[in-house]
């Protein structure tokens, strides 16, 4: 996204709040360089966390594929000893 497009979209900048409530949002027009860099770092960390979750999901699909692919089994039928509400699988 170009700088012009960021401005047109009113793109917010996210920075860490000192108050301990997680994030502070501000308009692009009020952001200093450190705010912009902090926003980038938060977005990069979000991408890393999302990639990790995606990798975990893909790993689970690799395990499920031999049992479930081509069948009408539900997850519970394929893994009856797995309680998803407690996230415990045996």
PETATA-V321140 format. One record per backbone hydrogen bond with DSSP energy under -0.5 kcal/mol. CO is the residue of the C=O (numbers start at 0). NH is the residue of the N-H. Records with the same first field share a line. If there is no record, write none. Layout:
CO = NH  NH
This chain:
1 = 5
2 = 6
3 = 7
4 = 8
5 = 10
6 = 9
12 = 14  25
14 = 23
16 = 19
20 = 22
21 = 16
23 = 14
25 = 12
26 = 29  30
27 = 30
31 = 35
32 = 36
33 = 37
34 = 38
35 = 39
36 = 40
37 = 41
38 = 42
39 = 43
40 = 44
41 = 45
42 = 46
43 = 47
44 = 48
45 = 49
46 = 50
47 = 51
48 = 52
49 = 53
50 = 54
51 = 55
52 = 56
53 = 57
54 = 58
55 = 59
56 = 60
57 = 61
58 = 62
59 = 63
60 = 64
61 = 65
63 = 66  67
64 = 68
67 = 70
73 = 77
74 = 78
76 = 79
78 = 81
80 = 82
81 = 83
82 = 85  86  87
86 = 88
87 = 82
